[in-house]
Amino acid sequence: MAKITFDGFDDYIKELTGLEVNVEAAIKEAVYPAAAMVIEEIKANTPVDSGDLQNAFYLKKFEDKEGYVYTKVDVWGYDEKGVPNMLKARALESGTSRMTKRPFIRPAVNRVKSAAEAEIGRNFDQIISRIFKKG
Amino acid sequence: MWDDLVAALTYTGLPFAHFGWSKAADMSACDHGVYAEDNEKALYANNAHAERVLEGTIDFYSREGTGAAKRNIEAALTLYKIPYRLNSIQYEEDTGFVHYEWVFEVLDRENVSAPMVDPDYEQFEDVTEELLYTHG
């Protein structure tokens, strides 16, 4: 649904790769709280009618594609009238020729992006310092 | 700048409404577009906006099948140096419109603070020099 890419963490990954740790687990631990921040901001910015759409956002299971570990914000289910929540989210975000758009995902991501990036950096720092303490 | 965006859309010669989905509905018989700003990206300093960028979308609804309007709009945005990305292309089955959506950004110079002149700046500089002198 929403593809949000955070860059600039290569140095952390290199540092972790040099150590004998589970890099994938470390990345998940660092990224998950930030992804949760993003989804909470999106939910807070979602236009509320019945509340079905607000509750339809969730984080997909982390995947590892050729060393690129990621999660996605996705939408599931149907509202009480049987309309897919994904369709509602898309119609609200982009509008149609007959319906005014009410963008709520992109503005929410813009607002929270810096804070989420900072959170990932902080988490990586904590993970790396924890690993060094153990060693 | 905002004026550049308006000029770019005017340059296309296509009918556009600002925030006017109701006006757009009146135009629904023909190809038409709507543009609207919806959020900002800002750099804050001294408790004020130092730089501000307005982000928004341009939506164009077209039944013309060659994509000429799309190319026309993108060429105008490029000509007027408006950063944009094509966010989605959707087909509306009920109306037959192809819906193009671009996200644009424009620099907003009107609502930012005056160039930063900090009245304490000189004093701060003096203190720094003093510290440098004291601590080598």
Contacts between the chains, C-beta under 8 A, distances in Angstrom:
chain1	res1	chain2	res2	distance
A	90	B	90	7.9
A	94	B	57	7.9
A	94	B	59	7.4
A	94	B	87	7.6
A	94	B	88	5.9
A	94	B	90	6.8
A	94	B	99	7.2
A	94	B	101	5.4
A	95	B	21	7.0
A	95	B	34	7.8
A	95	B	59	6.2
A	96	B	92	5.9
A	96	B	95	7.9
A	96	B	99	6.8
A	97	B	24	7.0
A	97	B	25	7.8
A	97	B	28	6.0
A	97	B	61	4.5
A	97	B	92	6.0
A	97	B	95	5.3
A	97	B	97	5.0
A	97	B	99	6.7
A	98	B	25	6.8
A	98	B	28	7.6
A	98	B	95	7.1
A	99	B	21	7.4
A	100	B	21	4.2
A	101	B	21	7.8
A	101	B	36	7.5
A	101	B	57	7.1
A	101	B	59	7.1
A	103	B	38	4.9
A	103	B	39	7.7
A	103	B	57	6.8
A	106	B	38	7.7
A	106	B	39	7.4
A	106	B	55	7.7
A	106	B	103	7.0
A	107	B	38	5.8
A	107	B	39	3.8
A	107	B	55	7.8
A	110	B	39	5.6
A	110	B	41	6.2
A	110	B	55	6.8
A	111	B	39	7.5
